[in-house]
Amino acid sequence: MRRIATFVSSLALLASLSSVSVAQPYVDSFDDTKLNAMWTFRNAGNNDKWEVKGGWFIFDIQANQDLFRQGVDGAPFLLMNPPADDKKFTIETNVDALLDKAAQPGASHAGLIIFREDKWAYSLWGPYNNQDMRLEDCIAADYRWRDQAQIAVDAKPDKDVYLQIVKSGTELEFFYKDSPADKWKSAGIDKKLGPNYEKGTYKIGLFLKNWGGSVAQKAAFDYFHSPELATAVRPDGKTASTWAGLKSQ
């Protein structure tokens, strides 16, 4: 599996150089064996596990961990708060939805999530069921499949799928690429769900879900990064150049 060496080395350099006291780093290369304090593991199904191992965060879930419409809630999420100024921000990750398999397990979806629990509003972006990469989302009982959301990429996932969501006002744009050196490609802009993600009402993070007819499965995430959240560190001196390097990855 490819690793983002420059990203990880920048994090290490940042840790060694920074003289700033920060409670929450807001970027995570998953190089520890425990979760950073910024994260909450939401386990509605109560039978899913996680581990941080070898520089990856790994979801380990049982079958029938669906999400779907309001009232169907079993999928695990790894969640944090968005930036305090959420007018425009970016989240990104690298996901391995294959994880020692030749194909992504049937009945599965993994990737980035924006989630508002009280309205049951969520946006799911990532590799889907060994078919493609797609957006599926929901508000209460109004679930949109690929043909309704109309944001997808006809490319079967490999072991490194790079995903990005940019929230700009009430618009969400969904990006992907195949390797760190590639330029981000847009899969489309959604204007329906964004108005439901009002300041202070939602979380951001990572997810893995399956549904009826599924099997126990795993998915691994190489890192999580948000340039806008990272600026909460307010670096100075040499650390400033480190953060600039991080944001350019």
N, C-alpha and C positions, 0 to 999 in steps of 0.2 A: 504494500500500500504506500502510496506517495505521502510524504509529510511536507508540511510547509516550513522548511528549514529556516528561512529568513524570519518568518513569523515567530517561531519558537525561540530563536536566538535573540530576537529583539525583546521578547518578554524577559528572557534571562538577564539581558543587559539592563533593562529597565529596573528589574528587581535589585540589581547590584548598585545602580547609580542613584536611584531615587532617594531623596531625603525627605520626601513628603509622606506624611502619615495618612494612609487611605484605608477606610474600613471595607470598601467594596471595590475591587479592581475593574469590574465591568467588561473585562475580556478574559477568556479562559482557554488555555491550550490543553487543559485536562492532563497536566503532567503530575498532579498529586494523586493520592489514593482516596481523597475525600473531597466533597463538594466545597467550593467557595461559598462564603456566607451570603452572597447575592442570590443564590439559587433556592427555589422551593421545589421539591419533588412532589407533584400532585398525582396521587395514586388512587383514583376513585374505585378501581376494581379490587384493590387490596390484595392482589396476588401477583403483582409484578415486582421485579427487582431491577437494580441498577448497580453498576460498578464503574470505577475509573481505573483503567488498566492500560499500561503501555502507551500513554498519551491519547487515549480515547475514552469518551463517555459512552457506556454501553447500556442500552435498554434491553432487558430480558423479560419478555412478556408471554403470558399464557394465551391460549386461543380465546376467541370471542371477547376481545377487548375493544369493543366498538365505541364510537363517539356519536356520529349521526345526529339525529334531531333531539330536541330537549326531552329529557327523560331516559335517553339511552346514553349512558356515561360510564365508560370503563377504561378508556385509553389513558396511559400515563403521559404526563407532561413534565418538562423541566422548565420552570418559569422564573422570571425576574420582572422588575418594574422597568418600563420604558424611561427615556430621559425626561427630566422635569419639564423641559421645553420640548414638547413633542410635535411641533409644527412640521419639522422635517427631520427624519433620521433613517438610518440604515441598519439592518441586521444581516449577518451572513454566517454561513457554516459550510463544512464539508462533510457529507454523509456517505457511509458505506451501508447500503441497504441489502447487499449480497452477503457479506460477512461469512466467508468460508463456504458459500453455496455458488453453484454455477448460475443460478437465476434467483431473482428476488422472490421470496415466498408468495404464493397466491394469497389473495385477500389481504393486502397490506399497503400501507401508505406511511411514509416517513419524511421528516424534514423540519421546516420552520413553521411556527405557529404564532398568530396573534389571537388572543383569547379574552373575551369579556364574559364572565360567568353569569352575571345577573340577567343579561339579555339573551344568554346562550348564543352569543355571536362569536364566530371564529373563522379564520382563514388558514387553510392548510396548503403548503406549497412544497412539493418534492416528488421523488420517484414513487410511482404508483403501480403495484401489482405486476411488475416486470413488463409493463406496457409502454409507459411514457413518463414524463414529468408533467404534473398538472396542479392547477388550483381547484380545490373544492372547498365550499364554505357553507355557512348556515346562519340564519337568524331565527331562533325559536324552532318552528317546525318547517321553515322554508329552506330546504337543503338544495344546493345547486351542484349537479354533476358537471363533468367536463363540457358536455354539449351545451349546457346552460351558462356556465361561467365563461366559456370560450377562451380560456387561457391555458395553453398546454404546449408541450414540445414533443414531437414524434420521435423520441430517441429512447431506447431501452437503457436503463441505468447500468453503469459499471461500478467499480469499487470506489470511485471518487467522483461524486457529483457535487459541484460547488453551487450553492444556492444563495440568493440574496433577495431581500424585500426592502424597497424604499417607500416609506410613508411620507407623502408630501401633502400637507393639509388633509383633505379627506380622500385623496387618491392613493392607491396602492399599486406599485409597479413591481413586477416579478422578473428576476434575472437568473441566469444560469451560465456556467462555463464548465469546460472539461478539465482544465488544469490551471495552476496558479498563474502561468504566463499568458493565458488567453485573456481576451477582453470580454467583459460581461456582455451577454446578449439578452435583450428584453423579450419576454414571452407575452407581454401585454400589460395593460393598465385596467384595474378594476375600480369603478366609482360607486359600487353599491354598498360594500361593507364598511368603507372608511368612515362615513358619518356616524357609525355606531361606536367607533373607537374614540370616545371623548376623553379628554384629559382626566387622569385619575381613576379611570374605570376599567382598565384592561391591563393584561400582562403580555410579555413576549417571551419566546424561547424555542424549545425543541419538542418534537412529539414522535411517537410511533403508535399506530393503530392497526387493528385488523377487524374482522367481523365474522358473521356466521359462515361456517365451513372452513375457517382458518385453522392454522396450526401454531403451536408455540414457536416463537421466533425472536431474533435479535436484530438490532441495528446499532451502528457505532458512529459517533460524531467526533471528528478530529479537533475541532475548535469552535468557539463562538466568539463573534467580534461585532462590536458596534462602535464606530469612530466617535459618534456623538456622546455615547456613554463614557468612553475612555477619556474624554476631555474633562470629566469631573475631577481627574487627578490634579489638574492645574500644574503641569510640570515646569521646572525652571532649570537653567543651566544646561548641562549636557543632556539631561533627560528630555528636554524639548525636542532635540533632534531624534531621539529614540522614538518618541510618539509620532513624529512626522513620518518616520520610516514605517511604523506599524500601520498607519492609516493609508499608506500607499500600496499595501499588499492586496 
